[in-house]
Amino acid sequence: MDPTERAKTDALGVYNAYWQQLQLAYAKASTDGTDIKKYAVSPVLNGLEDEMKNLRTAHRIVIGQVSVGNPTVTSIALNQKVPSASISSCLDVGHWDMVDQATKKKVALPPERRTKYVTLATVERWPDGWKVIKDDPQDRPC
């Protein structure tokens, strides 16, 4: 496999692992006990920690499955000081439910909220592997 294809495969692998770890974190409103720090760094990690704090304050967790559809490397730059790649995917959160932490009853969310949308991520290759540095949900359906 040529270096560019290998880099794309590795970047997508980290992106998918990142989403698996996000699901674990949201299910307990904490990154403790997850491997999220293997796959994400600031600023995305700081934003996630803020979200976890807000969930804990509201006594909420998010359970179920996120579907990361068709993750695709849309650009890759390997010949720079910190190699990077852009990834686009279709995120489906329709089976990911916010619930009350104690009762596990669903929390009502706005019916007009988008449950299937495009998300754009940036990953960089650090000395210890690819890391998600940006995860930017788009206000458009997929």
CORWOWO-V968384 format. One record per run of one state. SS is the DSSP state (hx for helix, st for strand, lp for the rest). FROM is the first residue (numbers start at 1). TO is the last residue. Records with the same first field share a line. If there is no record, write none. Layout:
BEGIN
SS->FROM-TO / FROM-TO
END
This chain:
BEGIN
lp->1-2 / 29-35 / 41-43 / 59-59 / 78-83 / 101-105 / 107-115 / 127-128 / 142-142
hx->3-28 / 36-39 / 44-58
st->40-40 / 60-77 / 84-100 / 106-106 / 116-126 / 129-141
END
